[in-house]
Amino acid sequence: MFNYILGLFSNDMGIDLGTASVLIFIKGQDIVLREPSVVAMRKDTKQVLAIGTEAKRMLGKTPENVIAVRPLRNGVIADFEATERMIRYFIKKVHKKRTLLHPRVVIGVPSGITEVERRAVRESAQQAGAREVHLIDEPMAAAIGAGVPIQEPEGNMIVDIGGGTTEVAVISLKGMVVAKSIDVAGDKMDEALVQHFRRKNNLIIGENTAEEVKIKIGSAFQFESEELIEVKGRNILTGLPKTVSITAEEVRAALSEPIRKIVEVIRNVLEETPAELAADLVDSGIILSGGGSLIKGLPELLSQETELPVKRADDPLTCVVRGTGTYLEELDNIKNSKKIYKFKLIM
């Protein structure tokens, strides 16, 4: 009861602490923040100059004494201090001192991270001002946010392709029966495009440009009508600005290696899935979530490779944060009852 009363007077929040973006859900409201996971700071003094959207615009464009960094890499904290400052900034931005109480926070984390990495995430949120911190595995959060009936005694597969990690899990009876996490996702696709332009076109491009190319004409499956776009960068040989034209076919070839690894981990999970649950997947199929799932033709390719029906969640970018929000709304009931939602949760 005491925790319930506290909850009425604080802006408790669910956070998708992603490698590419941070999304925040406020209990009783909705998603109130969606910004890039980027921090810009001075090299010498570590003074933070910008966080989020403003900082992302600085990537690859900063003077020598300023760096714009992604404090999370491959789904885990690469820069503890920058992560803490980023979380603190976002929590304060949405909390706005509307209450005297610090918020309770639920954070989605990759299923494959270590206990040390989980502790780092928890400590970052605590240092940022959270009253309580609860961690939930991203595949479970994504499944809940996608509307998967996790409580049923039947198999459902979720594939969450984020910025730093791809999370694959088969879920039944409120638990992850088989789960795997790999550090191949949206960022690796961007890196593959950067390397392609360097090798094939003698062109150096930044990660923002690579991401833009991926979004505009990136695909995993060939279509009848495909686009061609112009890409601007710096010529390796002359050092001068240069513009090249690239086709969707070339981009698809560049993305083929990271996509192949995603297909491989999905196959590995299917191979380890118990027979009865595998039989359920013939009907329930695979649900895709995360920004990386928006690559054109990815459902078609995965369906061809697995011989299962594949569909994207209705709003793949928000599945994890909505899942944390759903858990957050049930948090008081979970504390007051032994029988509700046995998520794979670190409390």
C-alpha positions, 0 to 999 in steps of 0.5 A: 500500500505504501508503494502504491501511495508513493507511485501516485505522487511520482512520475514513474517511468519505463526506459528503452535504453537503446544503443541508437535511441532512448525512449521513455514511457511515463506511467499514466501518460504515454511515450514522452521522450524519444531521442538519440543516445548521443552525448557531445562533450569537451575532450579536456574538461568532459563538459557536456555540451549537448545530449540527444537530438542536438548532439546527434547533429554534431556526429562527425562535425565537431572541432578537435576539442569536442567529441560526440559519442554514443555512450552505449555500444552493442547494447551495453555501457561503453562510457559509464560517466556519459551514460549516467549524464545522459540518463540523468538529463533525460529523467530530469527532462521528463520529470520536470520536478513536478513531484517531490519524489524520485521516480521508480524506473524500469529499464529494458536491457539485452538478455545476453549482458553480464551481471556486471553490465546489469549492475552498471545500468542499474547504478547509472539510473540510481546515480541519475536520481531513480528511487528504485530501478528494475531491469527487464530483458528486452525480448520479453519487454518487446513481446509484451509491447508487441501484444504477444500473448506471453501468458499462454502455454504456446510458443511465440517468437520475438526478434527485436533488431535494435541499434546495437543488438538483435534479441531473439527469443521463444516465449511461453507461459511468461518465460523465455524458453530459448533466447539468444543475443548478438551484437549485430543490428542497425549499427553493424548495418551502418558500418557495413555501408561505410565500408562499402563506400570506402572500398567500392567508391573511394568515398568516406561517409559518416554514420549519419549518412550511412543510416540515411542511405539504409533508411531510404533504399536499404533492403533485404529482398529484391523488388521489381522497382528499385531506387537510386540515390546520390550520396555525398562524402569525401574522396579518399584519393583527392581529399575533396568532396565527392558525390556518387550514385548508388543503387538499392542492389548495391546497398542490399549487397552491403547489408547482406553480411549483417543480415545473414548473421541475424538469419543465422541466430534465428535459425540457431534459436529455432534449432534449440526450440522444443518440438511442441513449441516449434510446432506452435510457431508454424501458426504463430510465426515470428514477430519483428520489432526494433528499428532494424526490422524496418529494412524493406523486404526483411519479413519476406527474406526471413519467411523464405529462410525459416519457412514460417510466417513473419510480420512486423509489430504494429509499431516496432520502434516502441515495443520495448518501451511500451513493454516496460510501461506495461510492466511498470503499471503492474509493478505494485500488483507484482509486489503485492502478489506472488502469482503475477508475471514471472518475467526474467527480471532482476529486481 
